[in-house]
Amino acid sequence: MAEEKEQSAGVFALLVTLKILGVLLSLYLFLFGLDLMGGSFSALGSKGAGNLFTFSDNPIAGLMVGILATVLVQSSSTSTSIVVGLVGADVLSVTQAIPIIMGANIGTSVTNSIVSMAHAGDRLELERAFSGATVHDMFNMLSVLTLLPLEIIISAITGEGGLLYFISKGLTDAIIGGGGESDLRFPSPTKEIVSPFTKLFLSKDKNTIKALSFGAPEALSCGSDCTKYCVSSDMSKAWKKVAKEAYASFLVACSGTTTCDSGTCYTNAGEFFDENIKTGRTIKGGFLKDAGDVAGGIIGLILSLLVLCGALIVMVKLLHSLVMGQAKKVIMKGTQMNDYLAILVGLGITIIVQSSSVTTSALTPLVGIGVLPVHKMLPMTLGANIGTTFTSMFAALAVMKYGSLQIAFCHLLFNLTGILIWFPVPVMRRVVLRAACTLGFYASYWRLVPLIYILVMFVAVPGICLLISLLYSASVAGGVVVTLLFLGAVAGLIFWWVKLGGCYKVVSLE
């Protein structure tokens, strides 16, 4: 008997050790995926193909892309890490990335609604579970409705960014010491660890990327049949590193009275750029080198996304099996805790499992069976929202770029600001809880409500809004007409529901 206990203890210890090793391996692959993705986007962006990914110039489009992308990958950790990588590769600006981060927060809450549908067999359990699940949705949606317009308005006034942008910029400056447009200059330890493996797939030529980032020199008229190019000192240095010999022999300096107010004057700098810089290869090594910059970048991007998603899924599942048994015991104790301590419980668990979806999905069944009240679900969900921002922080430290760190701070600030608006004041808190409980009430009468809600709020509405926002780039008039039609349809539905008693068609007045 004692031997059997020792043997079972040995097997348990071996399984725990293997799971820990699996977590470390998946963490390494996660970092590798981030590094490879950054290199792939750099290769694509430097050749102009990166414009394929700048679909988020419009903040509404960015918000909808964030929702749809997160619904598809079922992980805000993945989508926010991708956004951090995009910002680090200079494919997206921080201002463009903020709505995507907000959309990711909404998109991740779809998992809870799916989990709540498991209680469809019991009307009362479904009501509680769906109410508990949509607490997450309501908080995120109300936070976006409050903060996104504020961000857009302040950005329009300042011409640079909104509230989250400026606060995050100040925090980033305070940490790395000013220089808003500069990259961090100290080496990332995580990058040093994964870069040898990344270089087997793709090694990027930073000199070519930097030279291309300046763009083509502007042709200026200096009289009839006379064209000059004013090349800045930074552009000159970048060109020298890419094509030193051609720089010395090819460029022809301006003569006579033809000069530049700033920079060096050349007569054929445009031709030099086209022949020596524009044709430069941004992928200088790895097995993707022979595929070329665009094809190699696309292959590298697809591979990095597969590795990133796979590594996160494995890591979350392993962490879940390691700690969630104990975490559920903590959650049970959390039902008796002060609300602010409950936030810390949700925060701590999410930091450990690195997924707010795992935390809130574990809570939803507890709400359904009546162990966890809906009003206690809210603070734990808010803690999970804060905890999931640590993934984007971790990704930012892996990328080690100013913009990446700033957008990671934006993610954290969005959640903290939303909590300050919707949680401390009881009246505001009741708005979130009442909205969620109302959805749960309708779900108890019509068991298809959760499914309809998921399809409408996480697929149809974001898809329609994204198409409308993209329509503006093709035709402003067409976009305005379709927008008015859509808003009219929504207004008509609300009028029917509230004023004409449409809600009583779903549930009788009695």
Disulfide bonds with the S-S distance in Angstrom:
Cys222-Cys226 1.78
Cys230-Cys260 1.99
Cys254-Cys265 1.86
